[in-house]
Amino acid sequence: MILTINQFLALDIDEKAEAVWEGDLIAVRMDKKHIFLLYWLDNFFVEVLKDRKENQIKKFLPFRSKTKLEPYLDLIQIPSFS
């Protein structure tokens, strides 16, 4: 089933986790306190924010904005098509 952002937002935390794990992990970045995992879910992205110390998910942030992709652009690898 393809979800819209609004449908995703209406899910409870366990359903959001299940939907994200069925998506494609495309980038990971870190800072001192957090791990940020970027997933693609058919027609939008979801940033999963994990606390490094507690190893727990703190937020699911769905988006389509190109601006929110900027922190990931150097991390996303696109295979060559030769």
DATACOR-V488729 format. One record per backbone hydrogen bond with DSSP energy under -0.5 kcal/mol. CO is the residue of the C=O (numbers start at 1). NH is the residue of the N-H. Records with the same first field share a line. If there is no record, write none. Layout:
CO: NH  NH
This chain:
1: 3
4: 8
5: 9
6: 10
7: 11
8: 11
12: 16
13: 17
14: 18
15: 19
16: 20
17: 21
18: 22
20: 23
23: 25
24: 26  40
27: 38
29: 36
33: 52
34: 31
35: 37  50
36: 29  38
37: 39  48
38: 26  27
39: 41  46
40: 24
41: 43
44: 41
45: 63
46: 39  48
47: 49  61
48: 37  50
49: 58  59
50: 35
51: 55  56
56: 51
59: 49
60: 62
61: 47
63: 45
66: 69  70
67: 70
69: 72  73
70: 73
72: 75  76
76: 78
77: 79
80: 82
